[in-house]
Amino acid sequence: MSATNLRVKNHPEPGLDRRQLLKQSLVAGAGLMVGFHFTPRQAWAHGAAKSTAITEMAPNAFVRIGRDGTVTVIAKHIEFGQGSYTGLATMLAEELDADWQTVRVEAAPADATRYNNLLFGPMQGTGGSTAMANSWMQLRQAGATARALLVQAAAETWGVAPDTLDVESGVVHHRASSRQAPFGELVDAASQLEAPAEAPLKRPDQFRLIGTRVRRVDVADKTDGTAQFTMDFSHDDLLTAVIARPPRFGGKVASFDAAKARQVRGVVDVFEVPRGIAVLAKGYWAAHKGRQALAIEWDDSAAETRGSEQLFTEYRAMLDRPGTAGKQSGETTAAFAAAAKVVEAEYTFPYLAHAPMEPLDCVAQLKDGRLDLWAGSQIPTVDQGVAAATVGLPAEQVFVQTQLGGGSFGRRATPDGDVAGEAASIAKKSGRDVPIKLVWSREDDIQGGRYRPMYVHRLRGALDEAGNITAWEHRIVGQSIVAETPFEGALIVDGIDMSILEGAVGMPYAVPNILIDYHTAKVGVPVLWWRSVGHTHNAYAIETFIDQLAVAAGKDAAAVRRQLLAQHPRHLAVLDRATREAGWNEPLPKGRARGLAVHESFGSFVAQVVEISVDDVGMPKVERVVCAVDCGVAINPDNIASQMEGGAGFGLGAVLHDAITLDDGHVVQSNFHDYKSLRMGEMPRVETYIIPSGEEPTGVGEIAVPPIGPAVANAYAALTGRRLRDLPFANSISGRVS
């Protein structure tokens, strides 16, 4: 996901259909989510700079076919590295029987009436690993409809029955007469026909693109440098803006003096906007130097001033009292009283930044009664609505032209459209009708952005004389991601906050007595979904604690999981494949150990077995990751493998190194030197094994992140006897190991 938490597998415990709840909530309560329809003046297209104007047929909102045979797929989901453009194009091109070499992809305009995410409700957006899942039938049908029109056009032209024709690689054939016509020759005739209400779809055994390793549509442009990200946007009249934001969350501007800033060469204006002081200049460096020259007095009367250690102390105190029950089954009190052995563990998880490679940015131009935005927009409906309200225009007069995004991991999907709103406020306040590029530096985002919340967990498990797990208690303390946002009504129902509990209340292990509860902490630090959201911390706590219980019972960790997952065949399938391919029961050289984790998220199932050693300072070095995944139909196996590799690397960097810490309300970290992404030399070899499936496709963008941390921690415990419960590992190994 990437990765808003808007679609999670429904669990019977809360009794909620979250997709329906989200739709109802957005329709009923959030005005900026209301859908609308318009035709945009322009839209960014993959490869657009290389194409020429041609006559095209457009049988539906998702495909255009040109006289030159080019097939343009309109992508309603952003491409920020996860491969969505390729997956979406594959589904449509499959049913169209297009020649893959002719397929290009163009970003859809912001138009929720045509391009809404079918799992979100009346909203266009990417997140929750939903891009392929919600588009599966929609884009296949779009491709099949276009194919039917082309076949009908050929049939009428040649005076033959449509069922005597077939299509292969962008060419319609009449084998009996050896006649054929490429798509481009049929465009004019097909454009005059009425589209069928529903065209037949292929059977899986007829697929020739789905399930194969077609090349990604964005690789060539990203390789030769012609791919356009927002940061690449240029224009003769372009101005660049930066904002001086409060150094503490919740702070406000008391007063400021811009005299020295205005003296910086290239600075053209300085003014206050809702989120701070904007500096407008002819280039980023001038804007940056101008911001450094500002003299600002901040009002911290309502700011968050607590530090990380104080917050952890307060969180731990909450663990001592019952919270809101998320799941309760059986009689845990009696089971613990009768236990032969009780095992306990406590975990701490820090704030985490998203730290995408391309920092946040947005270009805004307010001119002639319309606002144009160029941005890596993850939720165009929100960005469009927020920008419209900011400048006082109808949403139909705000045109979002979605660019390629240089990563997100959830950061570009804010419920209040923060970056788009800031860019719009600057465009309005400046009074200029030129394009203005707002740039967040990496320091801006790491020190003043939004974060995966910090959490503490406490778990207790009861074992009987035979070593069976008879009771499970799990208490969580942390901030809500969705409270006081437009998504609150959908994701907090009857007081149950799934942004905190996902992955915990749906735990598949067959334990007869379970109590899971939580406390919602009130902290002034802005939080946001972070790749795999609640699964990031819940999977870690659950999977390491299951291992700890297995050790306490004197049992093999894989065998314990198999017993507890007997009623979950898809979990078992990935567990069995990963352990088999990794050689789970085979001996390892001295100084090596294996660890295991299994987790379901976003409707997909992943098991990872890792093999580690330990370096000279005691840190785990991951040598090998064996990953088995069941994500339904594998649209593009190569892309799935890439996401398993990327997710493992992303998650591994976080558990090894990363923490956002607060000191007196100030964020300590600022850039990659003290907030470390995984270094290339730390990246392990990752082997991916895909379980064949006839189920509809589910997400892969986030699912490799949750199991990697606990798998490594379990291997570390097997190798050293020490359990790492305070993340990141660097903190635990430097002296905070329990």
Buried (B, 14 or more C-beta within 10 A) or exposed (E): BBBBBBBBBBBEBBEBEBBEBBBBBBBEEBEBBBBBEBEEEEBBBBBBEEBEEBEBBEBBBBBBBBBBBBBBBBBBBBBBBBBBBBBBBBBBBBBBBBBBEBBBBBBBBBBBEBBBBBBBBBBBBBBBBBBBBBBBEBBBBBBBBBBBBBBBBBBBBBEBEEEBBEBEEBBBBBEEEEBBBBBBBBBEBBBEBEBEEEBEBBEEEEBBBBBBEBEBBBEBBBEEEEBBBBBBBEEEEBBBBBBBBBBBBBBBBEEBEBEBBBEBEBBBBBBBBEBBBBBBBBBBEBBBBBBEBBEBEBEBEEBBBBBBEEBBEBBBEBBEEEBBBBBBEBBBEEBBEEBEEBBEBBBBBBBBBBBBEBBBBBBBBBEEEBBBBBBBBBBBBBBBBBBBBBBEBEBBBBBBBBBBBBBBBBBBBBBBBBBBBBBBBBBBBBEBEBBBBBBBBBBBBBBBBBBBBBBBBBBBBBBBEEBBBBBBBBBBBBBBBBBEBBBBBBBBBEEBBBBBBBBBBBBBBEBBBBBBBBBBBEBBBBBBBBBBBBBBBBBBBBBBBBBBBBBBBEBBBBEBBBEBBEEBEBBBBBBBBBBBBBEBEEEBEEEBBBBBBBBBBBBBBBBBBBBBBBEEEBBBBBBBBBBBBBBBBBBBBBBBBBBBBBBBBBBBBBBBBBBBBBEEBBBBBBBEEEBBBBEEEBBBEBBBBBBEBEEEBBBBBBBBBBBBBBBBBBBBBBBBEBBBBBBBBBBBBEEEBE
